[in-house]
Amino acid sequence: MTLRGRTLFITGASRGIGLAIGKRAAADGANVVIAAKTTDPHPKLPGTIYSAAEEIVAAGGKALPLVVDVRSEEAVQAAVAKAVETFGGIDVLVNNASAISLTGTLETPMKRYDLMHQINLRGTFLCSQACLPHLLKAPNPHVLNLSPPLNLEPRWFGGHVAYTMAKYGMSMCVLGMAEEFRGRVAFNALWPRTAIATAAVQNLLGGDDTMRGTRTAEIMADAAYEILQRPVSYSGNFVVDEDLLRSVGVTDFEKYAQVPGAELVPDFFL
């Protein structure tokens, strides 16, 4: 199978993992809708929806950059309509947009709590709801949430309960919607075995020292690519990037290392 001609609607695709997934699909000749907020260069964040579109086209695909705040129902509905008008439908939704704050209960302002839940959980539910009427018409529709396996061990909650609740909400969407739309739309979650070299890791999770122990976003893109080629019956799975790639015969993981030979930093929730 191939992603040629298929249309991917990817939230938060102006940089990082979302952009990497888009470029991997573009290499097949896919259409990529870049649904993100960044229109002007940011001093601490690489890329805009327009630079991402250029990279998608350079990789071999077609790009549609759209300014979308996933907290806005009107913005999401308008973006979905524009995507369908431009490419004729939607085959894949990647819920990648996310906000993070690894803070305890007393240290988490309600403004930040609301931001995480509005983007991570509400945004995922909203984008899924908006895309589903079109996904249900696609020949092999997939929704992929960038969220962790559900694990109710207290250690994953104690340090940052607000963030865990928001990310697990995305995973609960996978659990519920995979059952609700079984046989019609595939819903799966993807999560990294190690920290990934993204702006969030650079700016929020330890800076250069942590970045040395990361893998590039291409490992997540390759794992996503594998999932999105599978039949709609492959649904309700909580996938770890390395485990999936090993299962299909990948043995060289050094190619994904940000710094070859560096000790890898495990990611959260695993």
Buried (B, 14 or more C-beta within 10 A) or exposed (E): EEBEBBBBBBBBBBBBBBBBBBBBBBBBBBBBBBBBBBEEEBEEBBBBBBBBBEBBEEBBBBBBBBBBBBBBEEBBBBBBEBBBEEBEBBBBBBBBBBBBBBBEEEEBEEEBBBBBBBBBBBBBBBBBBBBBEBBEEBEBBBBBBBBBBBBEEEEBBEEBBBBBBBBBBBBBBBBEBBEEBBEEBBBBBBBBBBBBBBBBBBEEBBEEEBBBBBBBBBBBBBBBBBBBBBEBEBBBBBBBBBEBBEEEEBEEBEEBBBEEEEEBBEBBBB
